[in-house]
Amino acid sequence: MASTSPGPTGPPRTQRPAWTDRLGIPRGLAWGFLGVLVFMIGDGVESGYLSPYLVQEGLSAQRVAMLFTVYGVTASVAAWLSGALSDLWGPRRVMMAGFGAWVGFQVLMLAIAVPSMNYPLLLLSYGLRGIGYPLFAFGFLVWIAATAPEKRLGTAVGWFWFAFTGGLPTLGSLVASFLIPQIGAYRTLWFSLGLVVLGGLIALLLVRERTGFRRLAPAGERPLATLFGSLALLGRNPRIGMGAVVRMINTVPEFGFLVCLPAFFTQTVGLSLSQWLRLLSVMFAVNIVFNLVFGVLGDRIGWRRTVAWCGGAGCTVTSLLLYYVPTLLGGQYALCLLVAGLFGATLAGYVPLSALMPSLAPAHKGQAMAALNLGAGASTFVGPALVALFLGPLGVQGVIWIFAGLYALSGVLALFLRTPAEDRARRADGEPAPGPVPATTTAAPAASEGL
């Protein structure tokens, strides 16, 4: 009787990692990064021209300001909800909700509100569209935090912020600059809708990693407890609260600078408007590259260390340089571009915070990310508010020092963001671990080592 020949008896061949894995992009989520990039390009198309376009169409500057304020409020709430709802529904359903909201309210705005310049309908459609991009993009960020290998999580979130800021405002504004002269401002808004639809479909149809298809909260946890757990987590785990404050400080000066620096550079320093806009483009272009650099660096030297020194200490120095270099050296444009690039680079030093925060509460990663996003949303109001309060009495110089002080504070706070695994290691070495630690058996990454 013939016998079948046995297969090879040697050791199994090790499968080579995919090129995405070698770059630090989780293989199962790779299409999602592309989807977020295309989605945020579509979302960012309007960022540089929607305000003057609406004024040109007949709205007063005050009404446009109110429109953007409502948008900011809804976006801030949605940023918080993205993490909480991911715990409750699963990240993919949250992304679907954001995608549907963006597309639906954009169609309402472009088909009816903008042609008629119906202000209440503009407030409704554009204001509520603000829930779209945070649910979509930050829902995917929670998905990354829940599934990426912890030793490469910093790199993975670096790629997320590369896609996010690459679209909004960088490539989105670039697309608008080419399209508006060709097809006009109104049709460009319709084109942005097409990009958002394309990006949403790429992410929602091609990402099949199963963790994001189900809720992240423990089985049996009540919906309201899940939804508001991020707020309760701030009290139960003070380090989550500190992390939210650090995240808020990260972009408080960024939003404040957009209020006070345009006049400073054009009126005091003497740059033209086009020079200022190019300087801003350089700042964010450098930021995009360093989102990746500091994501990788955080995995190598520790997330907490990177946030404290590259983000907090780095931004303390570069924010002061952003004011004093053009003031003391006469506004030499090359030097202005250099310090703008340095500030954009150090601003990316906070990227590993998106990896560190869920590791502070491994059993409630969605709630921890919700707290992180709550800090991000708060910065959209706190930055301009600080400028409004202090620009008059203290001038630009005083405001810059306030922002530099906040950055220094964030660096100090970041040093206290030790994970439960670090605390267990300290106790094993006989050192006391200050502060309450959430009960969990989930190991935190070794990459977030202490100083």
PyMOL commands that set and color helices and strands:
alter all, ss='L'
color gray80, all
select helices_A, chain A and resi 19-23+27-44+50-56+61-89+91-116+119-129+132-147+150-183+185-206+210-213+223-227+229-236+238-269+273-301+303-328+333-350+353-360+362-414+420-428
alter helices_A, ss='H'
color red, helices_A
deselect
rebuild
show_as cartoon
